[in-house]
Amino acid sequence: MIIRSTLGLLVCLGLGACGVADTATSAAAVADARTREIEPARTATVQVQQRLDAANATAMARLKAAEAQ
Protein backbone atom coordinates (compact mmCIF):
# COMPACT_ATOMS: atom_id res chain seq x y z
CA MET A 1 0.00 0.00 0.00
CA ILE A 2 2.84 2.40 0.82
CA ILE A 3 4.56 1.54 -2.44
CA ARG A 4 1.43 2.37 -4.42
CA SER A 5 1.04 5.67 -2.60
CA THR A 6 4.67 6.52 -3.15
CA LEU A 7 4.46 5.55 -6.82
CA GLY A 8 1.31 7.63 -7.26
CA LEU A 9 2.98 10.61 -5.59
CA LEU A 10 6.04 10.30 -7.84
CA VAL A 11 3.86 10.13 -10.96
CA CYS A 12 1.92 13.23 -9.87
CA LEU A 13 5.12 15.12 -9.10
CA GLY A 14 6.61 14.13 -12.44
CA LEU A 15 3.56 15.29 -14.36
CA GLY A 16 3.44 18.50 -12.36
CA ALA A 17 7.07 19.20 -13.13
CA CYS A 18 6.38 18.82 -16.85
CA GLY A 19 3.66 21.45 -16.62
CA VAL A 20 5.98 23.84 -14.83
CA ALA A 21 8.67 23.29 -17.43
CA ASP A 22 6.19 23.90 -20.26
CA THR A 23 4.98 27.10 -18.61
CA ALA A 24 8.53 28.34 -18.13
CA THR A 25 9.40 27.52 -21.73
CA SER A 26 6.31 29.33 -23.00
CA ALA A 27 7.10 32.38 -20.88
CA ALA A 28 10.65 32.47 -22.18
CA ALA A 29 9.43 32.23 -25.78
CA VAL A 30 6.98 35.10 -25.25
CA ALA A 31 9.69 37.22 -23.63
CA ASP A 32 12.01 36.56 -26.55
CA ALA A 33 9.31 37.51 -29.05
CA ARG A 34 8.59 40.75 -27.14
CA THR A 35 12.28 41.61 -27.11
CA ARG A 36 12.42 41.15 -30.87
CA GLU A 37 9.39 43.43 -31.26
CA ILE A 38 10.92 46.15 -29.09
CA GLU A 39 14.36 46.21 -30.74
CA PRO A 40 13.26 47.97 -33.97
CA ALA A 41 11.47 50.61 -31.89
CA ARG A 42 14.65 51.25 -29.91
CA THR A 43 16.63 51.60 -33.12
CA ALA A 44 14.06 54.03 -34.51
CA THR A 45 14.18 56.06 -31.29
CA VAL A 46 17.95 56.38 -31.52
CA GLN A 47 17.74 57.43 -35.17
CA VAL A 48 15.10 60.07 -34.43
CA GLN A 49 17.18 61.42 -31.55
CA GLN A 50 20.22 61.67 -33.83
CA ARG A 51 18.19 63.56 -36.43
CA LEU A 52 16.86 65.94 -33.79
CA ASP A 53 20.36 66.57 -32.49
CA ALA A 54 21.59 67.29 -36.02
CA ALA A 55 18.68 69.64 -36.71
CA ASN A 56 19.32 71.43 -33.42
CA ALA A 57 23.00 71.84 -34.25
CA THR A 58 22.11 73.25 -37.68
CA ALA A 59 19.64 75.69 -36.12
CA MET A 60 22.21 76.83 -33.57
CA ALA A 61 24.79 77.36 -36.31
CA ARG A 62 22.32 79.43 -38.35
CA LEU A 63 21.42 81.48 -35.27
CA LYS A 64 25.06 82.23 -34.54
CA ALA A 65 25.64 83.17 -38.19
CA ALA A 66 22.63 85.50 -38.11
CA GLU A 67 23.80 87.10 -34.88
CA ALA A 68 27.27 87.67 -36.32
CA GLN A 69 25.89 89.74 -39.19
N, C-alpha and C positions, 0 to 999 in steps of 0.2 A: 504494500500500500504506500509506503514511504517512497519507494522507487518510482511508482507511477506519479505521485505528487511532484517529486523532484523533476522527473522527465517532463511533465506538463508545464512546470514553472520554467524550465530551460527553453522549451519550445516557445512559450509566450514571450520570454525575454528576447529570444533570437528574432522573432517576428517583429517585436517592438523596436529592436535596434535597426532592422531594415527600414522601417518607416522613418525613423529619425535620420538615417543616412540619406534616404530619398529626399526628405524635406531639406536637409542641409545642402544637398546637391542642387536642388531646385532653386534655393535661395541664392546660392553662389552663381548659378547661371543667370538669374534675373539681375543680380548686381553687376555682372560682367556686361550684360546687354545695356543696362542703364549707363554704365561708364562709357561704352562705345557711342551711345546717343549724345552724351554730354560733351565729349571731346571735340566734335566739330563746332559746337557753340563756343567753347573756350577759345578755339583758334580764331573764330570770327570776332570774338570780343577783343582779342589781342590785336588783330588787324585793324579794327575800327579805332582802337585807342592809338595805334601808330599813325593812322590817317589824321585823327584829331590833333595829335601832337605836331605833325607836319604842317597842318593848316594853321595852327596857332603860331608856330615859328614863322611862317610866311607872313601872317598878319602883323606880327611884332616887327618883322623886318620892314614891311611897308610903312608901318607907323613911325618907326625911327627915321626912315628915309623922308617921309613927309615932314616930320618935325625938323629935320636938318635943313630943309629948304627954306 
